[in-house]
């Protein structure tokens, strides 16, 4: 297997940009360059250079395509085994890609569900992206990390490599399970404000409860 060397993160970024130039050009290449800086931002250089550059290009393009169109009401989950014929790159692991409106508990919930089902996580990349989209959800612009403003939304992109799933049914089952757990996260987060307000009301009641009323007598 042919690896590559890079003297620094900036050197890696330039090599990756040069490789991506064979697939895209112009404004798209500049957007991809910004995307890869965020996508690989927390991955140690030593880990990156243990992978083939062509496979890194492939996983970048796969994740980038996931961003193309997105409806926050319908999170995207893809579980697949990349191979050269279908995807243009390969991995000895199964890949999990998740695109979800930014929210608490996402990464831990996905990781715990994978562990619960007996899968080990070999790679985990998590990026919170600031993007602008049109009314149909098509990507207009990826912004610098953390940028906010009118029309800007924050989206969480997760890329994981896990123990390989051998059967197509196993891939579909895992995909459905992850969609279900993400639905539970949305329910929990959606109720959080109301739950917090209820707790505040109860604390206020306890502070003002009539004399002689025990703390357990909330009715």
Helices and strands as residue ranges (DSSP letters): H 9-20, H 26-39, H 45-48, H 53-66, E 76-80, H 84-87, E 94-101, H 106-116, E 121-133, E 139-142, E 152-162, H 168-208
